[in-house]
Amino acid sequence: MDILMSLFSVTVLFLIFLIWKRFEDRKNRDSYILDYQCYKPTADRKLTTKQCGEIIKRNKNLGLLEYKFLLKAVVSSGIGEETYGPRIMFEGREEKPSVKDGILEMEAFSYDCIDKVLGRTGIQPSEIDVLVVNVSMLASIPSLTSYIINRYKLREDIKSFNLTGMGCSASLISVDVARNILKTYKNVNVLVLTSECLSTNWYNGKDKSMILANCLFRSGGCAILMTNKRSLRDRSMFKLKCHQRIHHACYDDSYGCCIEKEDEEGRPGFYLSRSLPKVATRAFVDNLKLITPKILPAWELVRYAILTLAHNMRHGSGKAAEEEKPMINFRTGVDHFCIHTGGKAVIDGIGNSLRLNEYELEPARMTLHRFGNTSA
């Protein structure tokens, strides 16, 4: 009898341990954003519309039509007078950049953001377990992660990830990498850095699909310190509850909508195809289909399903029926809308698709106006 009682007690204790272990593992999968720093370059790097015109005028390969096209693009882009450019633009050397120019641009961004994030949080460089750096338009040797590890003398066993070529998805991809690490390892601090490098990527030709990038992109970036340490939970700014990301490179039009190449005269640059708005909309819609059930209340989903079913039974298919189709009210589950500042047309298009008002679009418009398209 005593043996049976002992076995029963051991079994119960083992089950309790398994339940506790499962609960602990679930808690350790939580991801927190401990701090965030947006890069603000020095005032002498502010790029006004007048200065943009002067830089465009320096390009002797442009004809009158291309010059007018660029000026119109700058003026109508929604970008203000206080965005930032790399120093190479102000020195008139954009046609002959060096690798050092790109490195200096990235060092100015990364060191400023890292110093501020670590200073505010009190986290020491030796406490950083993982480093994720994402700069779409610069692949240096040694890598940018190596530059940072050397500067701050980070630990020998640090896990580092150096990502390039990720475009306007840069920050979300970096956060996705960090989140997966935080779900796998316990008590980890992850430092995420994401930006663009404009110094080495100025296009000097006259192809309209390639010179457009010169008008839209500006210098910027951010540093994000993430953790899954429960001891730091109360000090965190946000808890990452949901993250959705899809990849459309399997579609030829998506793959080729933004690509680095040479023009007909052999000048390198970034080609933006006319299919870009279409493929961006498709990616946006596909992401919404996956994330909507996770962020909206059940009653809103039921309401939308009932109205859609009734609409289809009443009107069937057709263009007119499509225009009158019921819409999901995202305000029932979303308090703030953070729209990619790819340009005025991007913000307007998403705002119309989600039926957002000007108050809800104002943060995106002001970010574009003040910082331009910093991608990251």
C-alpha positions as CSV (number, residue, x, y, z in Angstrom):
1,M,0.0,0.0,0.0
2,D,2.8,2.4,0.9
3,I,4.5,1.6,-2.4
4,L,1.3,2.4,-4.3
5,M,0.9,5.6,-2.4
6,S,4.5,6.6,-3.2
7,L,4.1,5.8,-6.9
8,F,0.8,7.8,-6.9
9,S,2.5,10.7,-5.2
10,V,5.5,10.6,-7.6
11,T,3.1,10.5,-10.6
12,V,1.1,13.5,-9.3
13,L,4.2,15.5,-8.6
14,F,5.6,14.6,-12.1
15,L,2.3,15.8,-13.7
16,I,2.4,19.0,-11.7
17,F,6.0,19.5,-12.8
18,L,5.1,19.0,-16.5
19,I,2.2,21.5,-16.2
20,W,4.5,24.0,-14.4
21,K,7.2,23.5,-17.0
22,R,4.8,24.0,-19.9
23,F,3.5,27.2,-18.2
24,E,7.1,28.4,-17.7
25,D,8.1,27.7,-21.3
26,R,5.0,29.6,-22.5
27,K,5.9,32.6,-20.4
28,N,9.5,32.5,-21.6
29,R,8.2,32.9,-25.2
30,D,7.0,36.4,-24.5
31,S,8.9,39.1,-26.4
32,Y,9.2,42.6,-25.1
33,I,10.5,45.8,-26.6
34,L,12.5,47.3,-23.8
35,D,13.5,50.5,-25.7
36,Y,13.5,52.1,-29.1
37,Q,15.6,54.8,-30.7
38,C,14.8,56.6,-33.9
39,Y,17.9,58.1,-35.6
40,K,17.9,61.9,-36.0
41,P,20.9,63.1,-37.9
42,T,22.6,66.4,-37.2
43,A,20.9,69.6,-38.5
44,D,23.6,70.3,-41.1
45,R,22.4,67.2,-43.0
46,K,18.9,68.6,-43.5
47,L,17.9,68.4,-47.2
48,T,15.6,71.1,-48.5
49,T,13.7,71.2,-51.8
50,K,16.1,73.9,-53.0
51,Q,19.1,71.7,-52.2
52,C,17.4,68.8,-53.9
53,G,17.1,70.9,-57.1
54,E,20.7,71.8,-57.0
55,I,21.8,68.2,-56.6
56,I,19.6,67.2,-59.5
57,K,21.0,70.0,-61.6
58,R,24.6,68.6,-61.0
59,N,23.6,65.5,-62.9
60,K,24.8,66.4,-66.4
61,N,23.2,63.3,-67.9
62,L,19.6,64.7,-67.4
63,G,17.7,66.4,-70.1
64,L,15.0,69.1,-69.5
65,L,12.2,66.5,-69.4
66,E,14.0,64.4,-66.8
67,Y,14.8,67.5,-64.7
68,K,11.2,68.6,-64.7
69,F,10.1,65.1,-63.8
70,L,12.4,64.9,-60.8
71,L,11.4,68.4,-59.5
72,K,7.7,67.5,-59.8
73,A,8.3,64.2,-58.0
74,V,10.1,66.0,-55.1
75,V,7.5,68.7,-54.8
76,S,4.5,66.4,-54.9
77,S,6.0,63.6,-52.8
78,G,4.8,64.9,-49.4
79,I,8.4,65.2,-48.2
80,G,9.1,68.4,-46.2
81,E,12.1,70.7,-45.9
82,E,13.8,69.1,-42.9
83,T,14.5,65.5,-44.0
84,Y,18.1,64.3,-43.9
85,G,20.6,63.2,-46.5
86,P,24.1,61.7,-46.3
87,R,27.1,64.1,-46.1
88,I,28.3,63.0,-49.6
89,M,25.4,64.9,-51.1
90,F,26.3,68.2,-49.4
91,E,30.0,67.8,-50.5
92,G,29.0,67.3,-54.1
93,R,30.6,63.8,-54.4
94,E,27.5,61.7,-55.0
95,E,28.7,60.6,-58.5
96,K,31.9,59.1,-57.0
97,P,31.1,57.5,-53.6
98,S,33.6,55.3,-51.8
99,V,33.0,52.3,-49.5
100,K,34.2,54.5,-46.6
101,D,31.4,57.0,-47.2
102,G,28.9,54.2,-46.7
103,I,30.6,52.9,-43.6
104,L,30.8,56.4,-42.1
105,E,27.1,56.9,-42.7
106,M,26.2,53.6,-41.0
107,E,28.6,54.3,-38.1
108,A,27.0,57.7,-37.4
109,F,23.6,56.1,-37.3
110,S,24.4,52.9,-35.3
111,Y,26.7,54.4,-32.7
112,D,24.3,57.2,-31.9
113,C,21.3,54.9,-31.5
114,I,23.1,52.2,-29.6
115,D,24.6,54.7,-27.1
116,K,21.2,56.2,-26.4
117,V,19.4,52.9,-26.0
118,L,22.0,51.4,-23.7
119,G,22.3,54.6,-21.8
120,R,18.5,54.8,-21.1
121,T,18.1,51.2,-20.2
122,G,21.3,50.7,-18.2
123,I,22.0,47.5,-20.2
124,Q,25.7,46.9,-20.5
125,P,27.2,45.8,-23.9
126,S,28.3,42.6,-22.2
127,E,24.6,41.8,-21.6
128,I,23.7,41.8,-25.3
129,D,23.2,38.1,-26.3
130,V,22.1,38.6,-30.0
131,L,22.8,41.3,-32.6
132,V,20.7,41.7,-35.7
133,V,21.7,44.3,-38.2
134,N,19.7,45.0,-41.4
135,V,20.9,47.5,-44.0
136,S,19.4,46.9,-47.4
137,M,21.8,48.7,-49.7
138,L,25.2,48.0,-48.2
139,A,27.2,44.8,-47.9
140,S,30.6,45.5,-46.4
141,I,33.5,43.3,-45.4
142,P,33.9,42.9,-42.5
143,S,30.2,42.9,-41.9
144,L,28.4,45.8,-40.1
145,T,27.8,43.4,-37.2
146,S,31.6,43.0,-36.9
147,Y,32.0,46.8,-36.8
148,I,29.6,47.0,-33.9
149,I,31.0,44.0,-32.0
150,N,34.5,45.5,-32.3
151,R,33.4,49.0,-31.3
152,Y,31.5,47.9,-28.2
153,K,33.6,44.8,-27.4
154,L,30.6,42.5,-27.3
155,R,30.9,39.0,-26.0
156,E,32.7,36.3,-27.9
157,D,29.7,34.0,-27.8
158,I,27.3,36.6,-29.2
159,K,25.0,35.4,-32.0
160,S,25.1,37.9,-34.9
161,F,22.9,38.2,-38.0
162,N,23.8,40.6,-40.8
163,L,21.0,41.0,-43.3
164,T,21.0,42.9,-46.6
165,G,18.7,43.4,-49.6
166,M,15.4,43.4,-47.6
167,G,14.1,46.8,-48.8
168,C,11.1,48.3,-47.1
169,S,10.4,45.2,-45.0
170,A,13.8,45.6,-43.2
171,S,12.6,46.4,-39.7
172,L,9.8,43.8,-39.7
173,I,12.1,41.1,-41.0
174,S,14.7,41.9,-38.3
175,V,12.1,41.9,-35.6
176,D,10.9,38.5,-36.9
177,V,14.4,37.1,-36.5
178,A,14.6,38.5,-33.0
179,R,11.2,37.1,-32.0
180,N,12.1,33.6,-33.2
181,I,15.3,33.7,-31.1
182,L,13.4,35.0,-28.1
183,K,11.0,32.1,-28.5
184,T,13.8,29.6,-28.5
185,Y,16.3,30.8,-25.8
186,K,15.6,31.9,-22.3
187,N,16.7,35.2,-20.6
188,V,18.1,36.8,-23.8
189,N,18.6,40.4,-24.8
190,V,18.5,41.2,-28.6
191,L,19.7,44.4,-30.1
192,V,18.2,45.1,-33.5
193,L,19.5,47.8,-35.9
194,T,17.9,48.6,-39.2
195,S,18.6,51.4,-41.7
196,E,19.4,52.2,-45.3
197,C,22.7,53.4,-46.8
198,L,22.3,56.2,-49.4
199,S,25.9,57.3,-49.8
200,T,26.9,54.5,-52.1
201,N,23.6,54.2,-54.0
202,W,23.0,57.5,-55.8
203,Y,21.9,56.9,-59.4
204,N,23.5,59.3,-62.0
205,G,21.6,58.2,-65.1
206,K,18.3,59.4,-66.7
207,D,16.1,56.4,-66.6
208,K,12.9,57.6,-64.9
209,S,12.2,54.3,-63.3
210,M,15.6,54.5,-61.6
211,I,16.0,58.2,-60.8
212,L,12.7,58.2,-58.8
213,A,14.5,56.5,-55.9
214,N,16.7,59.5,-55.6
215,C,13.7,61.6,-54.8
216,L,12.0,59.4,-52.2
217,F,14.7,58.0,-50.0
218,R,16.3,59.8,-47.1
219,S,18.7,58.9,-44.3
220,G,17.3,57.4,-41.1
221,G,17.1,54.2,-39.1
222,C,16.3,52.8,-35.7
223,A,17.6,50.7,-32.9
224,I,15.3,48.3,-30.9
225,L,16.3,46.5,-27.7
226,M,14.2,43.4,-27.2
227,T,14.2,40.9,-24.4
228,N,12.2,37.9,-23.0
229,K,13.5,38.4,-19.4
230,R,10.5,38.6,-17.1
231,S,12.5,40.7,-14.6
232,L,12.5,43.5,-17.3
233,R,8.9,43.1,-18.2
234,D,7.6,46.0,-16.1
235,R,10.3,48.3,-17.7
236,S,9.4,47.5,-21.3
237,M,7.6,49.8,-23.7
238,F,5.7,47.1,-25.6
239,K,4.9,43.4,-25.6
240,L,5.0,41.8,-29.0
241,K,1.8,39.8,-29.2
242,C,1.4,39.2,-32.9
243,H,3.7,39.3,-35.9
244,Q,2.8,38.4,-39.5
245,R,5.1,38.2,-42.5
246,I,4.7,36.6,-45.9
247,H,7.1,36.5,-48.9
248,H,6.0,37.0,-52.5
249,A,9.3,36.5,-54.4
250,C,7.8,33.4,-55.9
251,Y,5.8,35.7,-58.2
252,D,7.8,37.1,-61.1
253,D,6.2,40.6,-60.9
254,S,6.9,40.8,-57.2
255,Y,10.4,39.6,-57.6
256,G,11.2,42.2,-60.3
257,C,9.3,45.2,-59.0
258,C,12.4,46.7,-57.2
259,I,15.7,45.4,-58.4
260,E,19.3,46.7,-58.5
261,K,20.7,46.8,-62.0
262,E,22.5,48.9,-64.6
263,D,20.7,51.1,-67.1
264,E,21.3,51.0,-70.9
265,E,24.4,53.1,-70.4
266,G,25.8,50.9,-67.7
267,R,25.1,53.2,-64.7
268,P,24.0,51.2,-61.6
269,G,20.9,52.1,-59.7
270,F,17.6,50.7,-58.3
271,Y,14.8,50.1,-60.8
272,L,11.2,50.6,-59.6
273,S,8.7,49.0,-62.0
274,R,5.2,50.2,-62.7
275,S,3.9,47.0,-61.2
276,L,5.1,48.1,-57.7
277,P,1.8,49.5,-56.5
278,K,0.0,46.4,-57.7
279,V,2.3,43.9,-56.0
280,A,2.5,46.0,-52.9
281,T,-1.3,45.9,-52.6
282,R,-1.4,42.2,-53.1
283,A,1.1,41.6,-50.3
284,F,-0.8,44.0,-48.1
285,V,-4.1,42.2,-48.7
286,D,-2.6,38.8,-48.2
287,N,-1.0,39.9,-44.9
288,L,-4.3,41.4,-43.7
289,K,-6.1,38.1,-44.4
290,L,-3.8,36.3,-42.0
291,I,-3.5,38.9,-39.3
292,T,-7.1,40.1,-39.2
293,P,-8.5,37.1,-37.2
294,K,-5.7,37.6,-34.7
295,I,-6.4,41.2,-33.9
296,L,-10.1,41.8,-34.3
297,P,-12.9,40.8,-31.9
298,A,-15.0,37.8,-32.9
299,W,-18.2,39.8,-33.1
300,E,-16.7,42.0,-35.8
301,L,-15.6,39.0,-37.9
302,V,-19.1,37.5,-37.5
303,R,-20.7,40.9,-38.5
304,Y,-18.5,41.1,-41.6
305,A,-19.2,37.5,-42.6
306,I,-23.0,38.0,-42.3
307,L,-23.0,41.3,-44.2
308,T,-20.8,39.8,-46.9
309,L,-23.0,36.7,-47.3
310,A,-26.1,38.9,-47.5
311,H,-24.4,41.2,-50.0
312,N,-23.4,38.3,-52.3
313,M,-26.9,36.8,-52.2
314,R,-28.5,40.2,-53.0
315,H,-26.0,41.5,-55.7
316,G,-24.0,38.6,-56.9
317,S,-20.8,39.5,-58.7
318,G,-19.8,42.5,-60.9
319,K,-18.0,45.8,-60.7
320,A,-20.9,47.7,-59.1
321,A,-21.4,45.0,-56.5
322,E,-17.7,45.0,-55.7
323,E,-17.8,48.8,-55.0
324,E,-20.6,48.3,-52.5
325,K,-19.0,45.4,-50.8
326,P,-19.0,45.5,-46.9
327,M,-15.8,46.5,-45.2
328,I,-14.2,45.3,-42.0
329,N,-14.0,48.0,-39.3
330,F,-10.4,47.8,-38.2
331,R,-11.0,50.4,-35.5
332,T,-12.8,47.6,-33.4
333,G,-9.4,46.0,-32.7
334,V,-6.8,48.6,-33.7
335,D,-6.0,51.8,-31.7
336,H,-3.1,53.1,-33.8
337,F,-2.3,52.7,-37.5
338,C,1.4,52.8,-38.5
339,I,1.5,53.0,-42.3
340,H,4.7,52.6,-44.3
341,T,5.9,56.0,-45.5
342,G,6.7,54.9,-49.0
343,G,5.2,58.1,-50.4
344,K,2.1,60.2,-50.5
345,A,0.4,57.8,-52.9
346,V,1.1,54.8,-50.6
347,I,-0.5,56.5,-47.6
348,D,-3.5,57.7,-49.6
349,G,-4.0,54.2,-51.1
350,I,-3.9,52.3,-47.8
351,G,-6.1,55.0,-46.1
352,N,-8.7,54.6,-48.8
353,S,-8.6,50.8,-48.7
354,L,-9.1,50.7,-44.9
355,R,-11.4,53.8,-44.9
356,L,-9.2,55.6,-42.4
357,N,-9.8,59.3,-41.6
358,E,-7.3,62.1,-41.7
359,Y,-6.6,61.9,-37.9
360,E,-5.6,58.3,-38.3
361,L,-3.4,59.0,-41.3
362,E,-1.7,62.1,-39.7
363,P,1.2,60.2,-38.0
364,A,2.2,58.6,-41.3
365,R,1.9,61.9,-43.2
366,M,4.0,63.7,-40.7
367,T,6.6,61.0,-40.6
368,L,6.9,61.2,-44.4
369,H,7.0,65.0,-44.2
370,R,9.7,65.1,-41.5
371,F,11.9,62.1,-42.3
372,G,10.9,61.1,-45.8
373,N,11.0,57.4,-46.8
374,T,13.7,56.0,-44.6
375,S,12.5,52.5,-45.5
376,A,13.6,51.0,-42.1
